[in-house]
């Protein structure tokens, strides 16, 4: 009876250890899935940032192309009908035609205004580009920080689960050793008991 009870207890311990081992294995697999998900998210965000930068570059190039074309059109129009164009331009800003000296002065002012406008546009584009680049860099840095933190956490969890798995595996191996030892001891006791119960016939009994 005592041997049967001990065997039952051993089966319960083995069953519990096997269940714990299965749970630890499932936790490790889930942790690996989480790490893979984080890597996919990082790749998606990196692609999105690259697409936004490409879009900004395309918009800048498009604006510069339109500006150059408008300047070419203006210069062609000015060359074809200089007087009419200048008068029309002056009238559009509420001014009248003036002497040649003043006219040249106005041309210089117009050229300066165009140059300043071009500089301001370039400056505004550069500022906006820098702002967007900083925002994207900050977003990427934040995500990388979060990803690194999550990866460290997941790695720690995996290491903990691996240690737990190793411990449980060692416990199961130890239990199997104990079971083998108890079984061998039981066999030896059974052999000894069988030998003690054998009755050898005496000469008188014949």
C-alpha positions, 0 to 999 in steps of 0.5 A, a space after each residue: 500500500 505504501 509503495 502504491 501511495 508513493 507512486 501516486 504522489 510521484 505521478 502527481 508531481 510529474 504531471 504538475 512538472 509537465 504542465 509547468 514545462 508546457 506553460 513555460 514553453 508556450 510563454 517562450 513562444 509567445 515572447 518570440 512572437 511579440 519580438 517579431 511583431 515589434 520588428 515588423 512595426 519598426 520596419 513599417 515606421 521606417 518605410 513611412 518616414 522614408 516615404 514622407 521625406 521623399 514626398 517633401 523632396 518631391 514637393 520642394 522640387 515641384 515648387 522650384 520647377 514652377 518658380 523657374 518656369 514662372 520666372 522664364 515666362 515673366 522674362 519672355 513677356 518682359 522681353 516681348 512687350 517691355 513697355 506695356 508690361 512695365 506699365 501694366 505692372 506699375 498700374 497693378 501696384 498703383 504707380 505710374 510710368 516714370 523717367 528712364 533713370 527712375 525706371 532703371 531704379 525700379 528694375 533694380 528694385 524689382 530684381 532685388 525683390 525677386 531675389 529676396 522673395 527667392 531667398 525667403 522661399 528657400 529659407 521657408 522651405 529649408 525651415 519647414 524641411 528641418 522642422 519635419 526632419 526633426 519631427 520624424 527623427 524624434 518620432 523615430 528615436 522615440 520608437 527606437 527607444 520604446 522598441 529597445 525597452 520592449 526588446 530588453 523586457 522581452 529578452 529578460 522574460 525569455 531568459 527568465 522563462 528559459 531558466 524556469 524551463 531549465 529548472 523544471 527540466 532538472 526537477 523532472 530528471 531528478 524525479 525520474 532518478 528518484 522513481 528509478 531508485 525507488 523502483 529498484 529498491 522495491 525490486 530488491 526488497 521483493 527479491 529479499 522477501 521472496 527468498 525469506 519466504 521459501 521453505 526448504 524440506 528437512 530430512 525428517 519431512 521425507 
